[in-house]
Amino acid sequence: MDRKLVLRIQRGELTEHVIYRKLAGIVKNRGHRELLERISGDELEHYKVFKSLTGEESSPDKFRIFLYVFLARFLGLNFGLKLMESGEDLAQDIYKNLISISPKVESIIRDEEKHEKELIGLIDEESIKYVSSMVLGLNDALVELTAALAGFTLALQNGRLIGVVGLITGIAASMSMAASEYLSTKQEKTDKDPLKASVYTGIAYICTVILLVLPYFFFKNIFLSLGSVVAIALLIIFIFTFYISVSKGLDFKKRFTEMALLSLSIAFATFFIGLAIRKIFGVDI
């Protein structure tokens, strides 16, 4: 028996017991709360099984508890649970190698597989339901405004002016996009509320706009500002793609690469369009 491995798993079971217990305190739905409390109890029983094998007490991983509870509170219970389950998938592979040390380990594996099925689709959060609207607003803002700012940088060559023009352009585009999403959702046969869908789209768009134009108000060098815009765009794409990939079980690498290449390719092309327009029209600000 690999004692260190068993102790690590033992600690993991105790940690998950505490996490599920704390998550149960977050949810308002009684059925969901009872399910999380039951899973928490199962994890405690698993801990006791491993404790009987090692003969040692364990303490829970406080950092992991804080991390998952924090993520569940601020990014949604669905996200927190999916992220936890992705880690438990790896743990189940390790459990299978420990079946020989105790017949109870096989029962633990069955419990973990049952938990995974019970937790799938547990929370139908509003943010997940309207995620397509958020993606629409964020995608459009990243592609359109990153490209526009690249063009403005070469055409206008004035940091604050580029920031102001970009902000005006972005706000106008966000309202237009929100209105389009409202009309589009209204025509679709879906349970989404058109007004909420438009609000999610508009908020995602305007938040992205604000983040992208900020460098032009902080840096005097317009090319440093443009480089910062690209870095911020990639960071936004990374964070949001990771969130969507975990929440909906999608391929992170594929979605991130696709979105990053699209945004940067259009920005790169628009940069040279801005240069061409500046030369053709002799703009000098």
C-alpha positions in Angstrom: 0.0 0.0 0.0 1.3 3.4 -1.0 0.7 5.1 2.4 1.4 8.7 1.1 -1.1 8.2 -1.7 -3.8 6.9 0.6 -3.2 9.8 3.0 -3.5 12.3 0.1 -6.8 10.7 -1.0 -7.9 10.6 2.6 -7.3 14.4 3.0 -9.0 15.0 -0.3 -12.2 13.2 0.8 -12.3 15.3 4.0 -11.7 18.5 2.1 -14.5 17.7 -0.3 -16.8 16.9 2.6 -16.2 20.4 3.9 -16.6 22.0 0.5 -19.9 20.3 -0.3 -21.2 21.2 3.2 -20.3 24.9 2.6 -21.8 24.9 -0.9 -25.0 23.5 0.6 -25.2 26.6 2.6 -25.1 28.8 -0.5 -28.0 27.3 -2.5 -31.6 28.4 -1.9 -33.3 25.5 -3.5 -34.1 22.9 -0.8 -33.7 19.9 -3.0 -30.3 21.0 -4.2 -29.2 21.8 -0.7 -30.3 18.4 0.6 -28.4 16.7 -2.3 -25.2 18.6 -1.5 -25.6 17.8 2.2 -26.0 14.1 1.4 -22.9 14.1 -0.8 -21.0 15.9 1.9 -22.0 13.1 4.3 -20.8 10.4 1.8 -17.5 12.1 1.5 -17.1 12.1 5.2 -17.8 8.3 5.2 -15.1 7.9 2.5 -12.7 9.8 4.7 -13.4 7.4 7.5 -12.7 4.4 5.3 -9.3 5.7 4.4 -8.6 6.7 8.0 -9.2 3.1 9.1 -6.6 2.0 6.6 -3.9 4.5 7.6 -4.8 4.9 11.2 -4.1 8.6 11.0 -6.2 11.8 11.3 -6.1 14.3 8.5 -6.8 18.0 8.3 -8.7 19.5 5.3 -7.0 21.6 2.7 -8.1 25.1 3.7 -6.8 26.8 0.5 -8.8 24.4 -1.7 -11.9 24.9 0.4 -11.5 28.7 0.1 -10.9 28.5 -3.6 -13.9 26.4 -4.6 -16.3 28.2 -2.3 -15.1 31.6 -3.5 -15.4 30.5 -7.2 -18.9 29.1 -6.5 -20.0 32.4 -4.9 -18.7 34.7 -7.5 -18.7 32.7 -10.7 -21.7 30.5 -10.0 -22.3 27.2 -8.3 -22.4 25.4 -11.7 -18.9 26.5 -12.4 -17.6 25.5 -9.0 -19.2 22.1 -9.1 -18.0 21.4 -12.7 -14.4 22.4 -11.8 -14.5 20.1 -8.7 -15.9 17.2 -10.7 -13.2 17.5 -13.3 -10.6 17.0 -10.5 -12.6 14.0 -9.1 -12.4 12.3 -12.5 -8.7 12.0 -12.1 -9.1 10.8 -8.5 -11.3 8.0 -9.6 -8.5 6.6 -11.7 -6.3 6.5 -8.7 -9.0 4.8 -6.6 -9.2 1.9 -9.1 -5.5 1.2 -8.4 -6.4 0.9 -4.7 -9.2 -1.6 -4.9 -6.9 -4.4 -3.8 -6.2 -2.9 -0.4 -9.9 -2.9 0.6 -13.2 -4.0 -0.9 -14.7 -0.7 0.4 -12.7 1.2 -2.1 -14.9 -0.2 -4.9 -18.0 1.0 -3.1 -16.4 4.5 -2.9 -15.8 4.5 -6.6 -19.5 3.7 -7.2 -20.4 6.5 -4.9 -18.2 9.0 -6.8 -19.7 7.9 -10.1 -23.2 8.4 -8.6 -22.3 11.8 -7.3 -21.1 12.9 -10.8 -24.4 11.8 -12.3 -26.4 13.6 -9.6 -24.4 16.8 -9.9 -24.7 17.0 -13.8 -27.3 19.7 -14.5 -27.9 20.3 -10.8 -28.0 24.0 -11.1 -29.7 25.7 -14.1 -28.2 29.1 -13.4 -29.5 32.1 -15.2 -26.0 33.1 -16.2 -25.5 29.7 -18.0 -28.9 30.0 -19.7 -28.0 33.4 -21.1 -24.4 32.5 -21.8 -25.0 32.6 -25.6 -26.0 36.3 -25.2 -22.9 37.0 -23.2 -20.7 35.3 -25.8 -22.4 37.4 -28.5 -21.6 40.7 -26.7 -18.1 39.7 -25.7 -17.1 38.3 -29.1 -18.4 41.3 -31.0 -16.8 43.8 -28.6 -13.4 42.0 -28.8 -13.4 41.6 -32.6 -14.9 45.0 -33.5 -13.4 47.2 -30.9 -9.9 45.7 -31.0 -9.9 46.1 -34.7 -11.3 49.6 -34.5 -8.7 50.7 -31.9 -5.9 49.3 -34.1 -7.2 51.4 -37.0 -7.7 54.5 -34.9 -4.2 54.2 -33.5 -2.6 54.6 -36.9 -5.2 57.0 -38.3 -5.5 59.4 -35.3 -2.2 59.1 -33.5 -3.5 60.8 -30.3 -4.0 58.6 -27.2 -6.8 60.4 -25.5 -8.6 61.1 -28.8 -8.4 57.4 -29.7 -9.7 56.5 -26.2 -12.7 58.9 -26.5 -13.5 57.8 -30.0 -13.2 54.2 -29.1 -15.4 54.7 -26.0 -18.1 56.5 -28.1 -17.9 53.8 -30.8 -18.1 51.0 -28.2 -21.1 52.5 -26.3 -23.0 53.0 -29.5 -22.2 49.5 -30.7 -23.2 48.0 -27.4 -26.6 49.6 -27.5 -27.1 48.5 -31.1 -26.0 44.9 -30.3 -28.3 44.8 -27.2 -31.2 46.0 -29.4 -30.4 43.4 -32.0 -30.3 40.6 -29.4 -33.6 41.7 -28.0 -35.3 41.5 -31.4 -33.5 38.2 -32.3 -34.5 36.5 -29.0 -38.0 37.7 -29.4 -38.3 35.8 -32.7 -36.7 32.6 -31.4 -38.6 29.8 -29.8 -36.8 29.7 -26.5 -37.4 30.1 -22.8 -35.0 33.1 -22.6 -36.5 36.5 -21.8 -35.7 38.9 -24.7 -35.0 41.8 -22.3 -32.7 39.8 -20.1 -30.9 38.4 -23.1 -30.3 42.0 -24.4 -29.1 43.2 -21.0 -26.6 40.3 -20.8 -25.3 41.1 -24.3 -25.1 44.8 -23.6 -23.3 44.4 -20.3 -20.8 42.0 -21.7 -20.1 44.4 -24.6 -19.8 47.6 -22.6 -17.5 46.0 -19.9 -15.2 44.7 -22.6 -15.2 48.2 -24.3 -14.2 49.9 -21.0 -11.3 47.5 -20.4 -10.0 47.8 -24.0 -10.0 51.6 -24.1 -8.5 52.2 -20.7 -4.8 52.0 -21.8 -5.3 55.0 -24.1 -6.1 57.1 -21.0 -3.1 55.8 -19.0 -0.3 55.7 -21.5 1.1 58.5 -23.6 2.7 56.1 -26.1 -0.1 55.0 -28.5 1.8 51.8 -29.5 2.2 50.8 -25.9 -1.5 51.4 -25.5 -2.3 49.2 -28.6 0.0 46.4 -27.2 -1.9 46.6 -23.9 -5.2 46.4 -25.8 -4.0 43.1 -27.4 -2.9 41.8 -24.0 -6.2 42.7 -22.4 -8.1 41.1 -25.2 -6.2 37.9 -24.9 -6.7 37.9 -21.1 -10.5 38.4 -21.5 -10.6 35.7 -24.1 -8.7 33.3 -21.8 -10.8 34.0 -18.7 -14.2 33.9 -20.4 -13.3 30.8 -22.6 -12.1 29.0 -19.5 -15.4 29.8 -17.7 -17.5 28.7 -20.6 -15.4 25.5 -21.2 -15.7 24.4 -17.5 -19.4 25.4 -17.2 -20.5 23.7 -20.4 -17.9 21.0 -20.7 -16.4 22.3 -23.9 -12.9 22.1 -25.4 -11.0 25.0 -23.9 -7.9 24.9 -26.2 -9.9 24.8 -29.4 -12.3 27.6 -28.4 -9.5 29.9 -27.1 -7.3 29.4 -30.2 -10.3 30.1 -32.5 -11.4 33.2 -30.7 -7.9 34.6 -30.2 -6.9 34.1 -33.9 -10.1 35.7 -35.1 -9.8 38.8 -32.9 -6.1 39.3 -33.6 -6.3 38.7 -37.3 -9.0 41.3 -37.8 -7.1 43.8 -35.6 -3.9 43.2 -37.5 -5.7 43.8 -40.9 -7.4 46.9 -39.6 -4.1 48.3 -38.3 -2.8 48.4 -41.8 -6.2 49.7 -43.1 -5.8 52.6 -40.7 -2.2 53.2 -42.0 -3.5 53.2 -45.6 -6.3 55.6 -44.8 -3.9 58.0 -43.0 -1.6 58.0 -46.1 -4.5 58.3 -48.7 -6.3 61.2 -46.9 -3.2 62.8 -45.4 -4.6 62.8 -41.8 -2.3 64.4 -39.4 -3.6 65.0 -35.9 
